[in-house]
Amino acid sequence: MIISNPDLIYLIPSIPQGKPKKNESWWGIACGVFRMLRKNYGCVRVDFNQPFSLKEYLDTQRSRHIPPPVSLENALMPYIISAQPDGQFEEQEEEEMDRDVPDELFRRHLINNLAKHVLFTANKSSAIMSTHIVACLLLYRHRQGVVLSKLVEDFFNMKEEILSRDFDLGFSGNSEDVVMRALHLLEKCVNVTSSANRNGEFTISPNQTVPALFELNFYSNGLFHVFIPDAVIVCSILSLQRELMTETAHPPKDRSSLLLSQERLIHKAAGLSQFLTNEVAVAPPCQTIYQVLNDAVTRLIQYGVLYVAEEDQEELSSSPTEEPWPKKFSEPLSWRSDEEDEDSDFGEEQRDRYLKVSLSAEHQEFFIFLQRLLSPVLEAYSGAAVFVHSLSQPVPESDYTLRLFKYLLTRTERGVAAYGESATHYLVKNTVKTFKELGVLKERRENRVTVLELSSTFRPQANRNKLLQYILSFTLL
């Protein structure tokens, strides 16, 4: 049996069919496979995930008090439509925690969480290939082209960054050789031209045709989960900066001088993570989204992309006009347990921190790279928010999805879309699913056909515009 991968070719002898012989286990068969591979049949890569006990998982979940799940509509609609502060809707969840969860709902919640855990772990343990890194660099750092030596340099830095985040690489060797191999595998998706500058080096740029962009995006997505928490934080910084500019009586000319509340930033990022729940898995079910996002902020501070504006802390925290954020971090983020000594340095309640964005060229380059990672997804959703204005009467879901796909594809073919890969079919399907969960679209069965129509909330054009503005606030224009 031959399993082909863009970066590796695995040569694996076929596993015997039928019932195993007496005293023969599948592990014995696997060992036989490895013995055969040692005889120059080829090489194989096997990833072993951390095993877990399903019984222990079920027992643990039964002993926990699981609140009724909050729908996307109930979670985000108050903020999008009524412009309530991020996170205020979470108080509803706390009020509902004492209600009993029906057995069937509990069972579905249990299975859903287990599936999310398996998918998250599978993503986490998947090796990053050279084509993933090269495609990602070409699309979101060097979309206008780059000389080979710079691409190799960035490839090496990206490789080190991936390893530092505890992800695995599925290749080895000299960076220049690996990059050349990856470019050979991606040759139909890239343009290579000779350059008169820099000792006649080659310049590499992504091919701008629709099939090429879709294929590069497919490979680039292999790197998506590595940076997604940081990307969500950075896009939320954009949104928060724009919000502060409208709130300030005399807004500064440079948005980078704005002081960003860390609590407010994380709550905004949590809202974006919920909105993109069908696209990204920022955290496994056993972790709170706030914990993961707080770690991402800490990481960006360590990198120097963000820094704490210490000189402004005392003045801002004591300001009588500053409204306190209605909800602090969730309990799992607490750095102090009840058993700790009250004289501990962590005895005081943790105050909100105010952050600024670094203006150094190196930090800005990484900052913009993270923003661009999410840009195709956000462009697909903003395009879907524009398209929803055309829904004047009920239409079968299959027809609506097809029309939306053609609309986004036309924007790409005419060069209107900044990111042509925003028209991929999986993004189109996910936008429809998200808009249904958000309450923008209502579905009903009619002659065994699922029909979509605008919900009463979004029939007014003003509310559809608010939805579009909410999405655009996170995008890099």
C-alpha positions in Angstrom: 0.0 0.0 0.0 1.4 3.4 -0.9 0.3 6.5 0.9 1.4 9.7 -0.9 2.0 12.9 1.0 3.2 16.2 -0.7 6.4 16.1 1.4 6.9 12.4 2.1 6.0 9.2 0.4 5.2 6.4 2.8 5.7 2.8 1.6 3.7 0.6 3.8 3.1 -3.1 3.1 -0.6 -3.9 3.0 -2.1 -5.2 6.3 -3.5 -8.7 5.9 -7.3 -8.9 5.5 -9.6 -11.1 7.4 -9.4 -12.5 11.0 -5.9 -12.5 12.6 -4.4 -15.9 13.3 -4.3 -17.3 16.8 -2.0 -15.4 19.2 -1.5 -12.8 16.5 -2.4 -9.2 17.5 -2.5 -6.1 15.4 0.5 -4.9 17.4 2.4 -7.9 16.1 1.3 -7.1 12.6 2.5 -3.5 13.1 5.9 -4.8 14.4 6.1 -6.9 11.2 5.5 -3.8 9.1 8.3 -2.0 10.8 10.6 -5.0 10.3 9.8 -5.0 6.6 10.4 -1.2 6.4 13.9 -1.7 7.9 14.7 -3.8 4.8 14.8 -0.7 2.6 11.1 -0.8 1.7 10.9 2.9 2.7 10.2 5.0 5.8 7.2 5.8 7.8 6.2 8.4 10.4 3.9 7.4 13.2 2.5 9.8 15.8 1.3 8.4 19.2 -1.1 10.6 21.1 -1.4 10.5 24.9 -3.9 7.7 25.7 -6.8 8.5 28.0 -9.4 6.5 29.8 -12.9 6.9 28.3 -14.4 5.6 31.6 -12.5 8.2 33.6 -13.6 10.9 31.2 -17.3 10.0 31.6 -17.0 9.7 35.4 -15.3 13.0 35.7 -17.9 14.7 33.5 -20.7 13.3 35.5 -19.3 14.6 38.7 -18.9 18.1 37.3 -21.7 20.6 37.3 -22.1 21.4 33.6 -24.2 24.5 32.9 -26.6 24.5 30.0 -24.7 25.5 26.8 -25.2 29.0 25.7 -26.0 29.4 22.0 -24.0 31.6 19.7 -27.1 33.8 19.2 -27.6 34.4 23.0 -23.9 34.9 23.5 -23.1 37.4 20.7 -26.4 39.0 19.6 -26.6 41.5 22.6 -23.2 42.8 21.7 -23.6 43.0 17.9 -27.1 44.5 17.9 -27.3 46.5 21.2 -23.5 47.3 21.4 -23.4 45.9 25.0 -19.9 45.7 26.4 -18.0 42.5 25.6 -18.5 39.8 28.2 -21.7 41.3 29.8 -23.8 38.5 28.3 -21.7 35.9 30.3 -23.6 36.8 33.4 -26.6 35.0 31.9 -24.6 31.8 31.9 -23.9 32.1 35.6 -27.5 32.6 36.4 -28.4 29.4 34.6 -25.8 27.2 36.3 -28.2 26.0 38.9 -30.7 24.6 36.4 -30.5 20.9 35.7 -29.4 19.8 32.3 -31.7 17.2 30.7 -30.1 13.8 30.2 -30.2 13.9 26.4 -28.7 17.4 26.3 -26.0 16.3 28.7 -25.2 13.3 26.6 -24.9 15.4 23.4 -22.7 17.9 25.3 -20.5 15.1 26.5 -20.1 13.6 23.0 -19.5 17.1 21.5 -16.8 17.9 24.0 -15.1 14.5 23.4 -15.1 15.1 19.7 -13.6 18.6 20.1 -10.9 17.2 22.4 -10.0 14.5 19.9 -9.9 17.0 17.0 -7.9 19.5 19.0 -5.4 16.9 20.1 -5.1 15.5 16.6 -4.3 19.0 15.3 -1.8 19.6 18.1 0.1 16.4 17.3 0.1 16.8 13.5 3.5 17.5 12.2 4.1 20.7 10.3 5.5 20.1 6.8 7.8 22.3 4.8 5.0 23.0 2.2 2.8 24.4 5.1 5.5 26.9 6.1 6.4 28.0 2.6 2.8 28.4 1.5 2.0 30.4 4.7 5.0 32.7 4.2 4.2 33.4 0.6 0.5 34.1 1.2 0.7 36.1 4.5 4.2 37.6 4.7 5.5 37.9 1.1 2.4 38.1 -1.0 4.1 40.5 -3.4 7.1 38.3 -3.8 10.4 37.7 -2.0 14.0 36.8 -3.0 15.1 33.2 -2.2 17.6 34.1 0.5 15.0 36.1 2.5 12.5 33.2 2.1 15.0 30.8 3.4 15.8 33.1 6.4 12.1 33.5 7.2 11.6 29.7 6.8 14.3 29.0 9.4 12.9 31.6 11.8 9.4 30.2 11.4 10.7 26.6 12.0 12.3 27.7 15.2 9.1 29.5 16.3 7.0 26.4 15.7 9.4 24.3 17.7 9.4 26.8 20.6 5.6 26.5 20.7 5.9 22.7 21.3 4.7 21.7 17.8 6.4 19.0 15.8 8.1 19.2 12.3 7.8 16.5 9.7 11.0 17.2 7.9 14.7 17.7 8.6 17.8 19.0 6.7 19.3 22.2 5.5 16.8 25.0 5.3 17.8 26.0 1.8 17.4 22.4 0.5 14.1 22.0 2.3 12.7 25.3 0.8 13.8 24.3 -2.7 12.1 20.9 -2.3 8.9 22.6 -1.1 9.0 25.1 -4.0 9.3 22.2 -6.4 6.2 20.5 -4.8 4.3 23.8 -5.1 5.7 24.7 -8.5 2.2 25.1 -10.1 1.2 27.6 -7.4 4.3 29.9 -7.4 6.0 32.2 -9.9 9.8 32.1 -10.0 11.5 34.9 -11.8 15.2 36.0 -12.0 16.1 39.3 -10.3 18.6 41.8 -11.4 19.2 42.7 -7.8 21.0 40.9 -5.0 23.5 38.9 -7.1 20.8 37.7 -9.6 18.8 35.8 -7.0 15.4 34.4 -7.9 12.2 36.1 -6.8 9.4 33.9 -5.6 5.8 35.0 -5.5 2.4 33.3 -5.1 0.5 32.6 -8.3 -2.7 34.8 -8.2 -4.9 32.5 -10.1 -7.9 31.1 -8.2 -6.8 27.4 -8.3 -3.3 28.4 -7.1 -4.6 30.5 -4.3 -6.9 27.8 -3.2 -4.1 25.2 -3.2 -1.7 27.4 -1.3 -4.4 28.2 1.2 -4.9 24.4 1.7 -1.3 23.9 2.5 -1.1 27.1 4.6 -3.9 25.9 6.8 -1.6 23.3 8.1 0.0 26.1 10.1 -3.2 27.8 11.1 -3.6 26.1 14.5 -0.1 27.1 15.6 -0.8 30.8 15.7 -4.5 31.1 16.0 -4.7 32.4 19.7 -2.2 35.1 18.8 -4.0 36.0 15.6 -7.3 36.3 17.4 -5.7 38.6 20.0 -4.1 40.8 17.3 -7.3 41.1 15.3 -9.1 42.0 18.5 -6.5 44.7 19.2 -7.5 46.3 15.8 -11.2 46.2 16.8 -10.5 47.6 20.3 -8.3 50.4 18.8 -11.1 51.4 16.4 -13.6 51.3 19.3 -11.4 53.6 21.5 -11.0 56.0 18.6 -14.7 56.6 18.4 -15.1 56.8 22.2 -12.3 59.4 22.7 -13.3 63.0 22.5 -9.9 63.9 21.0 -8.6 60.8 19.3 -4.8 60.7 18.7 -3.5 60.6 15.1 -1.6 57.4 15.8 -3.7 54.5 17.1 -0.6 52.8 18.5 -0.5 55.4 21.3 -3.9 54.2 22.7 -3.9 52.4 26.0 -5.6 49.0 25.7 -7.3 47.4 28.7 -6.1 43.8 28.9 -9.4 42.6 30.3 -11.4 44.4 27.7 -9.1 43.0 25.0 -9.5 39.4 26.1 -13.2 39.6 26.4 -13.3 41.0 22.8 -11.1 38.2 21.6 -13.3 35.7 23.4 -16.2 37.1 21.4 -14.3 36.8 18.1 -13.4 33.2 19.0 -17.0 32.4 19.6 -18.0 34.0 16.4 -15.5 31.9 14.5 -16.3 28.7 16.4 -16.9 26.8 13.1 -13.4 27.9 11.8 -11.0 27.7 14.7 -10.5 25.8 17.9 -8.6 28.2 20.2 -8.9 26.0 23.2 -9.9 22.4 24.1 -13.1 21.9 26.2 -11.1 21.3 29.4 -9.6 24.8 29.2 -11.4 28.1 29.4 -11.0 30.4 26.4 -9.9 33.2 28.7 -7.0 31.2 30.0 -5.7 30.4 26.5 -6.2 34.0 25.4 -4.5 35.4 28.5 -1.5 33.1 27.7 -1.5 34.5 24.2 -1.3 38.1 25.5 1.5 37.1 27.9 3.4 35.5 25.0 3.0 38.7 22.8 4.3 40.7 25.7 7.3 38.4 26.0 8.0 38.8 22.3 7.9 42.6 22.7 4.9 42.9 20.3 2.9 44.3 23.2 4.3 46.0 26.3 2.8 47.1 29.6 2.4 50.8 29.9 3.5 50.9 33.5 3.8 54.7 33.8 0.1 55.0 33.1 -1.2 52.3 35.4 -1.7 54.3 38.6 -3.4 57.2 36.9 -5.8 55.1 34.9 -6.7 52.6 37.7 -7.6 55.5 40.1 -9.6 57.5 37.6 -13.1 58.1 38.9 -14.5 58.3 35.4 -13.2 54.9 34.4 -16.0 52.4 34.5 -15.0 49.1 36.0 -15.2 46.1 33.7 -18.4 44.2 34.7 -16.7 40.8 34.9 -13.3 39.8 35.9 -11.4 36.8 34.5 -13.2 33.5 35.0 -12.3 31.3 38.0 -9.7 29.0 36.2 -7.6 32.1 35.6 -7.2 32.9 39.3 -3.5 32.9 40.3 -4.4 32.4 44.0 -6.1 29.5 45.7 -8.0 29.6 48.9 -5.3 27.6 50.6 -2.5 30.1 49.9 -1.2 32.3 52.7 -2.9 35.6 52.8 0.5 37.3 53.1 1.4 36.0 49.6 2.4 38.5 47.0 -0.7 37.4 45.1 -3.0 38.2 48.0 -4.2 41.4 46.4 -6.9 41.3 43.7 -5.2 41.4 40.3 -5.7 44.8 38.7 -6.3 45.3 35.0 -3.2 46.0 32.9 -3.0 48.5 30.1 -1.0 47.6 27.0 0.5 49.4 24.0 1.5 48.0 20.6 5.3 48.1 19.8 6.2 50.3 16.8 9.5 48.5 16.0 9.7 47.3 12.4 10.3 43.7 13.5 7.4 43.6 15.9 5.1 45.3 13.4 6.0 42.7 10.7 5.0 39.9 13.1 1.9 41.8 14.2 0.7 42.3 10.5 1.5 38.6 9.7 -0.8 37.5 12.5 -3.6 39.8 11.3 -3.3 38.4 7.8 -3.6 34.8 8.9 -7.3 35.5 9.8 -8.0 37.9 7.0 -9.3 35.4 4.4 -11.7 34.0 7.0 -12.9 37.4 8.0 -13.2 38.5 4.4 -15.4 35.4 3.7 -17.7 36.3 6.6 -17.9 40.0 5.6 -18.7 39.0 2.1 -21.5 36.7 3.4 -22.7 39.7 5.5 -22.9 41.8 2.4 -24.6 39.0 0.4 -27.3 38.5 3.1 -28.8 41.9 2.0 -29.9 40.2 -1.2 -32.1 37.7 0.7 -35.5 39.1 0.2 -37.6 35.9 0.3 -37.2 32.3 1.5 -34.8 30.2 -0.6 -33.6 26.6 -0.4 -30.4 26.3 1.6 -28.6 24.5 -1.3 -29.5 27.3 -3.7 -28.5 30.0 -1.2 -25.1 28.3 -0.5 -24.4 28.0 -4.3 -25.3 31.6 -4.9 -23.1 32.8 -2.1 -20.2 30.7 -3.4 -20.6 32.2 -6.9 -20.8 35.7 -5.4 -17.5 35.3 -3.4 -15.8 33.6 -6.4 -16.8 36.4 -8.7 -15.2 38.9 -6.3 -12.0 36.9 -6.4 -12.0 36.5 -10.2 -12.5 40.3 -10.7 -9.8 41.1 -8.2 -12.2 42.8 -5.8 -11.3 40.4 -2.9 -8.1 41.3 -1.1 -7.7 37.6 -0.4 -8.9 35.4 -3.2 -8.7 32.3 -1.0 -11.7 33.7 1.0 -14.0 32.0 -1.7 -13.1 28.4 -0.8 -16.2 26.2 -0.6 -15.6 25.1 3.0 -15.6 28.8 4.1 -18.8 29.4 2.3 -20.5 26.4 4.0 -19.2 27.5 7.4 -20.5 31.1 7.0 -24.0 29.8 6.3 -23.8 27.5 9.3 -22.5 30.3 11.6 -25.2 32.7 10.4 -27.9 30.1 11.2 -26.4 29.6 14.7 -26.1 33.4 15.2 -29.8 33.9 14.3 -29.2 35.9 11.2 -30.8 33.1 9.1 -33.7 31.0 10.2 -34.3 27.6 8.7 -37.5 25.6 8.3 -38.4 22.4 6.5 -40.7 22.7 3.5 -41.5 19.6 1.4 -38.4 17.9 2.8 -36.3 20.8 1.7 -34.4 23.1 4.2 -35.4 26.7 3.4 -33.5 29.7 4.7 -34.9 33.2 5.4 -33.9 36.3 7.2 -34.8 36.3 10.9 -37.0 39.0 12.2 -34.1 40.6 14.0 -32.1 41.1 10.9 -34.9 42.2 8.5 -34.1 45.8 9.4 -31.2 46.9 7.2 -29.6 48.7 10.2 -29.1 45.4 12.0 -27.5 43.8 9.0 -25.2 46.8 8.8 -24.2 46.3 12.4 -23.3 42.7 11.7 -21.1 43.8 8.8 -19.4 46.5 10.9 -18.8 44.0 13.7 -16.9 41.7 11.3 -15.1 44.5 9.5 -13.8 45.9 12.8 -11.5 43.0 13.1 -10.1 43.1 9.6 -6.9 44.7 8.3 -8.1 47.2 5.7 
